[in-house]
Amino acid sequence: MISKYYVFKSSPKNIPCQNEINTIPSIYITKWLETLSIERLEEKTNQILQSLQSKNYDFEEVFYQKIAYGFGLKINSEMMEILANSIPLKNLNKQSYNLLQIEAILFGQAGFLNEIEPTNQYILKLKEEYKFLQNKYNLTPFDKKIWKYSKLRPTSFPEIKIALLAKLIFQNQNLFSAFTEEKNIENIKNKLAIIEVSEYWKTHFRIEKQTISTNKHLGENTINIIIINVIIPFIFAYGKTKNEIKYIDKAIEFLNNIKAEQNNIIEKFNKIGIKSNNAADSQAIIQLFNKYCKNKQCLKCSIGQHLLKE
């Protein structure tokens, strides 16, 4: 047993047991993946609870910040969250009747209006509205150089994501309850799928550069990522905070009813026969790889334990 453990421990492979894992009955793997799925959900929930603690358990505010993070798609995620943190949702909701004002605050705070000349009516109105709202809310804009464009498709440029975030806020004043109270995962998908940019952004990827007209909205993959990484953990966190089992059950049900993610980790396990049937499986596999396989924590892994006992 000790000899086999050191073989795993010294393995150069990212998945130390990849040649032996198929010898384990599938029931053991299934049970372990179920455990890991909840473990990963608990970790995300703990991060949300820390944020909630710092915001006096204002679910609306923290949810809005994390949704903004999800819109950033890793490359600009942190900056999108910082942007959301720079202007409270309650202030944006005061402009809920006026999409242009919501856009003005967000684009102004993001630094896109700092040194730009008003070459068209839209930019002129944005600058005018932002100047008024900047004074009203005592806002300090960022430097637009913080935004990243490398390796991004034009539809994922930060300006497009900010325009979509503005539309989301405009269409859903009670943002948190609008998504967490839904009983059907398809309704949540539809609420995100119908969000599209305002008229100006249909012909722009950058604020000053005009392109051909295209409808820009969240793609299916982006929607699933936001649901998996933001909405479901928030439903789970709300259930734990309020001690409401129905929200905990709903979060787990949603995770089992959404398509599995596709990435390098999922592909590695797919090649050795461990398939992902849904997001609960893919989240479990990501947890397995990041917390156990990559760190050679075979003694703490149910699969590793089983193989060592043989």
LINHUGI-V857398 format. One line per field, one symbol per residue. burial: 1 if it has 16 or more other ideal C-beta (glycine too) atoms within 10 Angstrom, else 0. Layout:
burial: ???
//
This chain:
burial: 0001100100100011110110010000100110011101100110010011000001111111111111111011101111111111100110100011111111111111100000000110111011001100000011010010000100111111111111111101001101110100100110110010110110011010000000011100011111111111111111110000001101110110010110001101100001010111111111111011100101001111011100
//
